[in-house]
Amino acid sequence: MPANPMLYVLPLQAEGDDGGNPLLEASPGLMIWTLVIFVITLFILRRYVFGPVGQAIEKRREGIAQSIDEAERSRDEAQELLEDYKRRLEEARREADALREQGRKDGERQSAELIGAAQKQRDRVVADAQSQIDAQSRQAASGLRDDVVALALLAAEKVSRQSLGAPEHRRLIEQAIDEVDLSRLDGGGGNGAKAASPTG
């Protein structure tokens, strides 16, 4: 068997050149060399290509798995944060409702206190005004009594056409005071004529 199998294949090709395709013809030497080259290529690929590519694929797979784990953790954290936010929002809503209710109650209480204070102030003002009115009424009644007595004396002097003495004078004054008190009790109706004419 020669050293180069291709040299062995070429003479066979030259001798049996019958117009057929030489690649379709079975050649043991070509098959052996093809198998050897395939084994060498497979070894080279396995050592220098498949290993690094496999490692890169494994690293990529691990990176993807780690990214998926991180994404799931982030999703769980986001879910927890959302639940915490909802819980805090509900608590804030309850606190706001409680504060609003407390403010309403405080407002009603302060309103009632203000109304009570205003009513007390009004009662005090009305009482003060009533006491002032009573005092002024008493003062006016006292002045009116003096005026009525003076008018009664003047009317008595004119009716009798003479000056009255001290006892007569005193009697007419007391009678006029009594009649003025009666007319004030009766509502001031028509007793002025009695005061004007005590002797009649």
Contacts in CASP RR format, 6 or more apart in sequence:
PFRMAT RR
TARGET T0000
AUTHOR 0000-0000-0000
METHOD contacts of the structure
MODEL  1
MPANPMLYVLPLQAEGDDGGNPLLEASPGLMIWTLVIFVITLFILRRYVF
GPVGQAIEKRREGIAQSIDEAERSRDEAQELLEDYKRRLEEARREADALR
EQGRKDGERQSAELIGAAQKQRDRVVADAQSQIDAQSRQAASGLRDDVVA
LALLAAEKVSRQSLGAPEHRRLIEQAIDEVDLSRLDGGGGNGAKAASPTG
1 8 0 8 1.000
2 8 0 8 1.000
5 29 0 8 1.000
5 30 0 8 1.000
5 32 0 8 1.000
5 33 0 8 1.000
8 29 0 8 1.000
9 22 0 8 1.000
9 27 0 8 1.000
9 29 0 8 1.000
9 30 0 8 1.000
12 27 0 8 1.000
13 22 0 8 1.000
141 184 0 8 1.000
144 180 0 8 1.000
145 177 0 8 1.000
145 180 0 8 1.000
148 176 0 8 1.000
148 177 0 8 1.000
148 180 0 8 1.000
148 195 0 8 1.000
149 173 0 8 1.000
149 176 0 8 1.000
149 177 0 8 1.000
149 180 0 8 1.000
151 195 0 8 1.000
151 196 0 8 1.000
152 172 0 8 1.000
152 173 0 8 1.000
152 175 0 8 1.000
152 176 0 8 1.000
152 179 0 8 1.000
152 195 0 8 1.000
152 196 0 8 1.000
152 198 0 8 1.000
153 164 0 8 1.000
153 169 0 8 1.000
153 172 0 8 1.000
153 173 0 8 1.000
153 176 0 8 1.000
155 195 0 8 1.000
155 196 0 8 1.000
155 197 0 8 1.000
155 198 0 8 1.000
156 164 0 8 1.000
156 172 0 8 1.000
156 198 0 8 1.000
156 199 0 8 1.000
157 163 0 8 1.000
157 164 0 8 1.000
159 197 0 8 1.000
159 199 0 8 1.000
159 200 0 8 1.000
160 199 0 8 1.000
164 172 0 8 1.000
172 198 0 8 1.000
172 199 0 8 1.000
175 198 0 8 1.000
176 195 0 8 1.000
176 198 0 8 1.000
179 191 0 8 1.000
179 192 0 8 1.000
179 194 0 8 1.000
179 195 0 8 1.000
179 198 0 8 1.000
180 195 0 8 1.000
182 191 0 8 1.000
183 189 0 8 1.000
183 190 0 8 1.000
183 191 0 8 1.000
183 192 0 8 1.000
183 194 0 8 1.000
183 195 0 8 1.000
END
